[in-house]
Amino acid sequence: MNDRPDSLAYAPLGRESAYPEQYDAGLLYPIERAVNRAPLGIEAGALPFVGEDEWHAFELSWLNARGKPRVAVARFRLPAESPRLIESKSWKLYLNSYNQSRFASPAAVREQLEKDLAEAAGAPVSVELFGVDASELMPQRLPGECIDELDIAIDDYTPSAEPLVVGDEIVEETLHSHLLKSNCPVTGQPDWGSVLIRYRGPRIDREGLLRYLVGYRQHQDFHEHCVEHIFCDLMARARPERLLVLARYVRRGGLDISPWRGTLGEIPPTPLRLARQ
């Protein structure tokens, strides 16, 4: 599955696609992370962060050994150090290929998912399956203070680190915004999200931070790269001792994605989903 040209020109995203009838791991379309990391000065062997890309799939179904349908919600975790991400539409097509395929047990489904996704990503991928009513999937709220009600004027909707300014006071705080929006780099479709920023270091001006985040409103990029861009800009401009950037993007096509990047030792809050996911 990894011998195809490394180009979005060949990806299924933005193309008319036939939905498969039977299981097919070849539908997964991996994309090298290095292409989008290079402009940020990120080298593969020296990542400035740790992190994961957490996905939820809400349209997973298969047949048991007797042909009876089973359904589940899947949670996937790809490590940020994996050399490749997986293009979202190919992921959806791949998951749909399970619909008319028989598996002996949920464990067999999970093992197949882990095997195929690890091969595509180039690193181990964690897979959990949940019942559709599982308490772990209930919506929650982001911790920290929301900065969305700040009364500011904005006229620039392209990413720029210039609004990021800091003061002399050293603080430890958690802030979040629900105004994150970027666009798909292929189709131009809007990707809506919420972002959490937890840090210890010089106090970041909140109005400037909100202007900065809104600056992604017309930016075209993958969710994962937007989070890495935000992390790198905050590290360069604010120079915090510790930093965590986590985004929870709204579900599209039965999939949502929540990438996070942090300094060594930082971990995100307990796995959570928001009402928009």
N, C-alpha and C positions, 0 to 999 in steps of 0.2 A: 504493500500500500504506500510505501515511501519512495517509489521510483518515478513518480510523476514530477513534472517541472514545478519548481518552487515559485509559483506565481499565482496571484489571485485571478489572472486571466483564465486559468483552467479550473477554478473552483466552481462548485455548483451554485454558490450564492449569486443571486440575480439571474439565474437561468431557469427555464422551465424544466422540471424534473419529474420523472415517473416514479411513483412510490413503489418500493420493492415488495414482492410477495413473500420472499424467503430470506432468511438470515444471510447477510453479506458484509463481512468485515472490510471488504475492499471499498466500501462507500466512504469510509473515513478519509478526510483530506487534511493532512498535517501541514502546518506552515512554520517555517523557521522563525524563531523569535529574534534572531540576531539582526534581521533586516531592519526592524523597527527600533531595535535597541541601539544600533550604531549611531544614529543622529543624537542620542542622549549621552554618548560616550561610554556606554555600558559594554564591557567585554565579557564574553561567555565564561571565562575562567575566573572572573573577579567581580561577581555581582555585588552591588552596594547595598543589597537588601536580602532578607529572607521573605518567604511568602508562599501563598497558594492561590490557585484559581478554583473556587468552589462553585460547582454547578448543581442545579436541581432539574431533574427531568420529570415532568408531570404526565407524560403520555407514553409510559412504558407498559407494554402488555406482551404476553406470550401465551402459548398453549401448554397445558400440562401433558403428561404422557398419554392421557386418554382424550386429548383434544379439547379440553375445557379451558376457556380463557382465564388467565390470571392477570391482575393489574397491581402495580406498585408505583411508588414515587422513589426515584433514585437520587442519591447525593454522591457526587464525584468530587475528588480533590486531586488536582494536578499540581505538582511542586513547581515553584517559580524557576527552579534550576533546570527543569526539563528543557531540552533544546528546541522543542516544538510545541506550539499550541494546536488546537484542532478547530477548524472552521465550523461555525455553528450549524449551518444548514446541512453540511455533510454529516454532522453528529445526529441531527434530527432524522435524516434519511436512514442512517445506520440503525438508530433505535427503532424506527418503524419496521425495519426488516425482521424484527423479532415477532411481529404481530401474528403471523401465521406459521411460526416455527415452534416445534415441540421441544421442551426441556424437561428433564426428569424431576427437577426441584428448583426452588428459588436460589439455592446455593449454586446450582449449575449455571444459572443465568448470571449470578454475580461473578463467578469465576471466569466465564466467557467475556464479560464486560471488562474485567480487570486485565485479562490477557490482551484483548484487542486494543484497548485504550493505551496500555503501557507501550505496546509496539508502535502505535502511532505517535505518542508523545515522546518516546525515547527515555522514559523513566517510569517507575512504579506509580500507578494511579489507584487511589483508595476508592472503593465502591461500597455504599450502604444502601439497602433496600428497606423501605418503610411501607406500612399499610397506609391507605389514603386518609385514615382518621387518626394517625399517630400524633400523640401530643407534641412530639419534637418538631412538628411542622406548623404549629399554631403561630399566627402572626404576633410579633413583639414590637418593641420600640427601640430605637437607637439610644444608647446611653449618652450622657453629656448634655451640653447646652446647644440649642438650635440657634443659628445666626440668621435665619431667613427673614426675620422681621426688621432687620436694620434698614433704615430709610436712606437709601443711597441712589444716586443717579449713575446709570451705566450706558455707555454708547459704543463699547468695544466688545465684540463677541468672538474674538480670536485669542488663543492662549498667549499670555505674556506674563512673565514673572515680575514685571515692574511693580504691580500693586502690592507685592509681598514685602512688607516692611516690619521691623521688630523694634521693641523698646529695650531698655536696660534691665528691667525687672525679670528675674528668672521665675518661671511658673511651671506648674504641672496641671494640664487641663485637657478635657475632651470636648471637642466641638463637632457639630454635624450640620449638614445642609441637605435639603431635599430638592435643590434647584439644579443639580447636575444634569446636563444633557449634552450628548455628543451625537454624531451621526455615523451610520455604517459606512465604512470606506469604499464599499462596492455599490450598494443600492441607494445610499443617501437617506435611508429611513432613519427616523429619530430613535435614539436609545436613551430612555429616561432612567434616572437613578438617584440614589442618595449616597452621600459620602460622609464618612467619619474620619476625623483627624485627632489623634491622641499624641501628645508630645510633652516633653520636659525640656525647657530651654528658654531663651529670650521670648517674652510675650509677643505673639503675632498679632498685628493690628487686625481686628475682626472685619472692619469694613473693607480693607484691602484684600483679605482672604476671600470674602464673598465675591468681590469684583473678579478676583483671579479665577474662582471656580465657575462663575457665570461665563467667563471667557472661553470655555469649551463648548459653548452653545452651538456654534457652527463648525466645530472641528470634526474632521472625519478620521476615525481611527478605531481600532478594536478596544473593547473594554479594558483588557489587560494592559495595553500600552498607555491608555489614558491614566490609569492608576500609577504606572511606573513614571510617567511624565510628572504627575503631581508630586510623587515622592521625591524625585530628583530635584525639582524646583524648590521644594520646601527645605530640603537638606542644603542646597546651595545658598539660598537666600536667608534662612533663619538659623541654620547651623545648630539644630537642637541636639541635646545629649541622647535623647531617645525619640523615636517617631514611629507611628503606625498610621497608615492610610488604608482604609477599607471602603470599597464601594459595593452597594447592593443595587444591581440593575433590575429594572422591571422585566417580568417574564415576557418573552416573545417566541411564538412558535412552540410553546410547551416547554421552553428552556429558560432558566434565568442563570445569571452568572454573578458571582461576588468575589472579585479578586481582592487580595490584600497583600501589601508589602510593608515590611517593617525593618528596623534596625535589629541587630542580633539580640535575641532574648525577648523581643516583643512578640506577643501572641494576641490574636483578636479576641473579642468577647465570645462567650459561649455561642456556638452556632445558632444563628437567629434568622428569621425571615420577617420581612416587613409586609404590611397590608397590601402594598402594590405588587408584591411578588406572588 
